[in-house]
Amino acid sequence: MMKKRVAVVLAAAMVLAQTACASSSTEETTTTAATEAATEAATEAAEETSTEAAAESGDDQAAEAGDFDSKLQEILDNATEDSLQRVLDAGVLSCGCEGNWIPYLYYDKEDPDNLTGFHAEVAKEIAKLLGVEVRFDVASQFDGILAGLQSKRYDCISEGLKDSTVEPFEGLTNSTLYNQDMPVVIVAKDNTDIVDIASMAGKKAGNSTTSSYGKIAYEAGCDCNPDLDFAMAINGIINGTVDLTVNSMVVYNTYLEDYPEAADKIKIAFVYEPENIEELQGGITLRSEDESLIAGINLAIEQLMNDGTIIELSRQFMGDEFTESAALYQPYL
C-alpha cells in the first residue's frame, strides 16, 4: 500500500511541475495533456490505495472473527459443564429484563415488537458473536427478575446490574462489566427538604429495594414502594404520593426529552457519588454454575469493548457527553 501512496504523491508533483513549466501555447497544450495524464494516474493510484485499505480492513475483521471463534472453541473444549454448548445447540440466548426503562430497555415506537435500548442492543451483539439469536423474557416489574434467573427461567439478565445488586442472591454473579451509571435523586420541583443522603431518611421512595437504586434509597432510610416503575414513580412525585425516586441521570434526561412539560414539576435534588466508582458499573448477570457461558459472554464483551461497538451504542443511547465522561470507557476512547 505504501507504494501506492508514493505514486499518488509523485503524480501530484508531476501536475505541479508541468503546470509551472508552461509558457507558450504549444507548451500549454503539452502541459494540459501531461496534466490530464498525471491526474488520471493519481486517481487510479488513489483508487487502488482505497481498495487495498478496504481489503486490509476486511482481512482484519476476518482475523478478529477467527480469533474469537478459536477462543470460544477453547472455552468449549475446556468446559466442565454444558451451559455454553446448551445455548449454542439451542441457537438462542434467553435474557430476563424489564421493558419500560428508556434508554436502556424499551419497545421501539415504530416497531412495537422490537425491544431496543442500550442493554437490549448489547445483548443482541453478544448473541450475534456467539452465533445465536437473543430472546427477551420481559417482566413488568424489576422484582422477581433475579429470582427468575435462579429458577433457570432464562440464561442471563441483560440489565447492566451492579455487583451490589447481584451479590445478595445466592448462586448469581456478574460478567465482565460493560455499563456505567450516574444515579440521581429526583424530587418535586418545589421540594426544598431533600438535598443530600441524610435528608432522605423517612421519605417515601418510588423504588424497589432489590434494585441498586432502591438500595441507595433504602440504606438512606426511605420507605420504598417496589410496585412502581420509573414513569409511575415520577407521577407519584408530581401528585404528591411519593417524595422521591432514585434513577439514572440518563433516564431522567431522556424522560424530559419525551415529556418536556415535566421540567416544571420535577428536578434533580442531587447526584449520588459513591467513594468507589466501580459501585456504579454493571454487567450481564448469570448463574455462577454456568462457568463456560460466563466465559463465552466475557469473551464477547471484551471483543465488543475493544472493537468500539459498546462505545458506539453508549453514544447512541446515552449521548457523547456521558460516554466520554464515563470512567469505564476511558481506555477505549
matplotlib code that plots the C-alpha trace (Angstrom):
import matplotlib.pyplot as plt

x = [0.0, 3.0, 4.0, 0.5, 0.7, 4.1, 2.5, -0.2, 2.4, 4.6, 1.6, 0.6, 4.2, 4.1, 1.0, 2.6, 5.9, 4.2, 2.0, 4.9, 6.8, 4.1, 4.9, 3.6, 0.5, 2.5, 3.8, 0.3, -1.1, 1.6, 1.2, -2.6, -2.1, 0.6, -1.6, -4.6, -2.3, -0.8, -4.2, -5.6, -2.6, -3.1, -6.8, -6.0, -3.4, -5.7, -8.5, -6.1, -5.0, -8.6, -9.4, -6.3, -7.2, -10.8, -9.3, -7.0, -9.8, -11.9, -8.9, -8.5, -12.2, -12.0, -8.9, -10.7, -13.7, -11.4, -9.6, -12.9, -14.1, -10.9, -11.0, -14.7, -13.8, -11.1, -13.7, -15.9, -13.0, -12.1, -15.6, -16.6, -20.3, -22.5, -24.1, -22.4, -22.9, -26.5, -27.0, -25.2, -27.2, -30.5, -29.5, -30.9, -29.6, -32.6, -32.4, -34.6, -35.2, -37.6, -39.3, -40.1, -36.7, -35.7, -33.0, -31.8, -34.7, -37.9, -40.1, -39.5, -42.4, -42.1, -41.7, -43.7, -42.4, -38.8, -37.2, -34.3, -32.2, -28.6, -28.8, -31.0, -28.6, -25.6, -27.3, -28.1, -24.5, -23.3, -25.7, -24.5, -20.9, -21.9, -23.8, -27.2, -30.4, -31.4, -34.8, -36.0, -38.2, -39.7, -41.0, -43.4, -41.5, -37.9, -38.7, -38.7, -36.2, -33.2, -35.4, -36.3, -32.6, -32.1, -35.0, -33.5, -36.3, -33.6, -29.9, -29.0, -30.2, -29.4, -30.0, -26.4, -26.9, -24.3, -22.4, -24.1, -27.5, -26.4, -24.3, -27.3, -28.8, -27.2, -25.7, -25.6, -22.7, -21.9, -19.9, -17.2, -18.5, -19.6, -22.0, -21.6, -24.3, -24.8, -27.6, -29.6, -32.3, -35.4, -37.9, -40.8, -39.8, -40.8, -39.1, -36.5, -36.2, -34.3, -30.8, -28.4, -28.4, -29.1, -32.2, -33.8, -34.5, -38.2, -39.2, -41.3, -39.3, -40.6, -38.0, -37.7, -35.3, -33.8, -32.5, -29.3, -31.3, -33.6, -30.7, -29.5, -32.9, -33.4, -30.0, -30.7, -33.8, -36.5, -39.8, -39.6, -42.5, -41.5, -44.6, -43.6, -41.7, -39.9, -42.9, -45.2, -42.7, -42.5, -46.3, -46.2, -43.8, -45.9, -49.2, -47.6, -47.9, -44.1, -41.3, -38.5, -37.1, -33.5, -32.6, -30.1, -29.4, -29.6, -33.1, -34.1, -32.8, -34.5, -37.8, -37.7, -37.0, -40.1, -42.2, -40.8, -43.7, -42.5, -39.5, -41.8, -42.8, -39.7, -36.0, -32.7, -32.1, -28.5, -26.2, -25.3, -21.5, -20.0, -16.4, -15.7, -16.7, -16.9, -20.1, -21.7, -20.6, -22.6, -22.7, -24.7, -25.9, -25.6, -25.7, -22.3, -22.5, -22.6, -18.9, -18.5, -21.4, -19.9, -16.5, -18.2, -20.1, -17.0, -15.1, -17.9, -18.0, -14.2, -14.5, -17.3, -15.4, -12.2, -13.8, -15.8, -19.3, -20.3, -18.8, -20.9, -24.1, -23.4, -23.1, -26.3, -28.4, -26.7, -25.0, -21.5, -21.1, -22.0, -19.9, -16.8, -17.0, -17.6, -14.5, -15.2, -15.0, -11.8, -9.4, -11.4, -11.9]
y = [0.0, 2.3, 2.1, 3.3, 6.3, 7.2, 7.0, 9.5, 12.0, 11.6, 12.1, 15.2, 16.5, 15.9, 18.0, 21.0, 20.7, 20.5, 23.5, 25.6, 25.0, 26.1, 29.4, 29.1, 27.8, 24.8, 24.3, 24.8, 22.1, 19.7, 20.7, 20.1, 16.6, 15.9, 17.2, 15.1, 12.0, 12.7, 13.4, 10.1, 8.3, 9.9, 9.0, 5.4, 5.1, 6.6, 4.2, 1.3, 2.5, 2.8, -0.7, -2.1, -0.3, -1.7, -5.2, -4.9, -3.8, -6.8, -9.0, -7.5, -8.1, -11.7, -12.3, -10.9, -13.2, -16.2, -15.3, -15.0, -18.3, -20.1, -18.7, -19.7, -23.2, -23.3, -22.5, -25.3, -27.8, -27.0, -26.8, -28.9, -28.3, -27.7, -24.2, -22.6, -25.6, -25.7, -22.1, -22.8, -26.0, -24.2, -21.3, -18.9, -16.8, -16.1, -12.9, -11.7, -7.9, -5.0, -3.4, 0.1, 1.7, 4.3, 4.5, 1.1, -1.3, -0.3, -1.1, 0.8, 3.1, 2.5, -1.3, -2.2, -5.8, -4.8, -4.4, -1.9, 0.3, 0.1, -3.1, -4.8, -3.9, -5.1, -8.4, -8.7, -8.1, -10.7, -13.2, -12.3, -13.0, -16.4, -17.2, -17.4, -15.3, -13.4, -13.9, -11.5, -12.6, -9.2, -8.6, -5.8, -5.1, -5.5, -7.6, -11.2, -10.9, -12.2, -15.0, -15.9, -16.4, -18.5, -20.8, -21.1, -19.4, -17.8, -17.9, -14.4, -11.0, -8.1, -5.1, -3.9, -4.8, -3.8, -6.3, -4.9, -5.8, -9.3, -10.4, -10.9, -13.5, -16.9, -18.6, -15.5, -13.5, -10.8, -10.9, -8.5, -5.0, -3.0, -0.4, 2.7, 4.6, 8.1, 7.9, 11.0, 11.7, 13.1, 15.2, 17.6, 21.0, 22.8, 20.4, 22.0, 19.3, 16.7, 17.9, 15.1, 11.4, 12.4, 14.3, 11.2, 9.4, 8.8, 9.8, 7.7, 6.5, 5.0, 2.3, -1.5, -2.4, -5.1, -2.7, -0.7, 2.5, 1.1, 0.1, 3.7, 4.9, 2.0, 2.5, 6.2, 5.3, 5.7, 3.8, 2.1, 1.2, -1.8, -1.7, 1.5, 1.6, 4.9, 6.5, 5.6, 6.9, 10.3, 10.5, 9.8, 12.6, 15.0, 14.1, 14.0, 10.3, 9.8, 12.0, 10.9, 8.3, 7.3, 6.5, 7.2, 10.8, 9.4, 8.1, 11.4, 13.4, 11.1, 11.4, 15.2, 14.9, 12.9, 14.9, 18.4, 19.7, 17.7, 20.0, 22.4, 19.7, 17.7, 18.3, 16.6, 17.2, 15.9, 13.4, 10.3, 9.9, 6.8, 6.7, 3.7, 4.4, 0.6, 0.6, 2.3, -0.3, -3.3, -6.3, -9.3, -11.4, -15.2, -18.3, -18.9, -22.6, -21.8, -21.2, -21.8, -19.5, -16.8, -17.2, -17.0, -13.9, -12.3, -13.0, -11.4, -8.3, -8.0, -8.1, -5.5, -3.1, -3.4, -3.0, 0.0, -1.5, -0.9, 2.7, 3.5, 2.0, 4.2, 7.3, 6.3, 5.8, 7.8, 10.6, 11.7, 13.7, 10.8, 8.3, 10.5, 11.2, 7.5, 6.2, 2.6, 3.7, 5.9, 3.2, 2.6, 6.2]
z = [0.0, 0.7, -3.0, -4.0, -1.6, -3.1, -6.6, -5.5, -4.2, -7.4, -9.6, -7.8, -8.1, -11.8, -12.1, -10.3, -12.2, -15.6, -14.8, -13.6, -16.9, -19.2, -21.1, -24.7, -26.4, -27.6, -24.1, -22.7, -24.9, -23.9, -20.2, -20.5, -21.9, -19.3, -16.5, -17.6, -17.7, -14.4, -12.8, -14.2, -12.8, -9.4, -9.4, -10.3, -7.7, -5.0, -6.0, -5.7, -2.4, -1.2, -2.4, -0.7, 2.6, 2.4, 1.7, 4.7, 6.9, 5.8, 6.5, 10.0, 10.7, 9.4, 11.6, 14.6, 13.9, 13.5, 16.7, 18.6, 17.2, 18.2, 21.7, 22.0, 20.9, 23.5, 26.2, 24.9, 24.8, 28.4, 29.8, 32.8, 32.3, 29.2, 29.7, 26.7, 24.5, 25.5, 24.3, 21.1, 20.4, 21.1, 18.9, 21.5, 24.4, 26.6, 28.7, 31.5, 31.6, 32.0, 29.1, 30.2, 31.0, 28.4, 27.1, 28.4, 27.7, 25.9, 22.9, 19.7, 18.9, 15.2, 15.7, 18.9, 18.8, 18.9, 22.3, 22.0, 24.2, 25.3, 27.3, 24.7, 21.8, 23.8, 24.4, 20.7, 19.8, 22.3, 20.8, 17.3, 18.3, 19.8, 16.6, 18.2, 18.4, 21.6, 23.2, 25.8, 28.7, 29.6, 33.2, 34.1, 37.3, 38.4, 41.5, 40.5, 37.6, 39.7, 41.2, 37.6, 36.8, 39.9, 38.9, 35.4, 33.5, 31.3, 30.7, 31.9, 32.8, 30.5, 32.8, 33.4, 37.1, 39.6, 41.8, 44.9, 43.4, 42.4, 45.5, 47.9, 45.5, 46.1, 43.1, 40.8, 39.5, 37.0, 33.8, 32.8, 33.5, 30.4, 31.8, 34.0, 35.8, 37.2, 39.8, 40.8, 43.4, 41.7, 43.6, 43.1, 41.6, 44.8, 47.2, 49.4, 52.1, 50.2, 49.5, 50.4, 51.6, 55.2, 54.3, 52.6, 55.9, 56.5, 52.9, 50.6, 47.6, 44.3, 44.1, 44.6, 47.4, 45.3, 42.7, 43.0, 43.0, 45.7, 47.8, 47.8, 49.0, 51.5, 53.1, 53.4, 55.5, 52.9, 52.9, 49.5, 47.2, 45.0, 42.8, 40.8, 37.6, 36.7, 35.0, 37.9, 40.4, 38.6, 38.5, 42.3, 42.8, 40.8, 42.6, 46.0, 46.9, 46.6, 47.8, 45.6, 43.3, 42.6, 39.0, 36.3, 35.1, 31.5, 32.2, 33.8, 30.8, 28.3, 30.2, 30.0, 26.2, 25.8, 28.3, 28.4, 30.4, 33.3, 33.7, 35.5, 38.0, 38.9, 39.4, 40.4, 44.1, 44.0, 42.2, 44.2, 44.2, 46.0, 47.1, 44.8, 41.1, 40.5, 42.6, 39.6, 37.0, 35.9, 33.5, 32.4, 35.3, 35.2, 37.3, 38.9, 38.0, 34.3, 34.0, 30.3, 29.4, 31.7, 29.9, 26.5, 27.4, 29.0, 25.7, 23.7, 25.9, 25.7, 21.9, 21.8, 24.1, 22.1, 18.6, 19.8, 19.4, 23.1, 22.9, 19.9, 21.5, 24.5, 22.3, 20.5, 23.6, 26.4, 24.4, 23.7, 26.9, 29.2, 27.2, 27.2, 30.9, 32.0, 33.7, 32.4, 28.8, 29.0, 27.9, 24.8, 23.6]

ax = plt.figure().add_subplot(projection="3d")
ax.plot(x, y, z, "-o")
ax.set_aspect("equal")
plt.show()
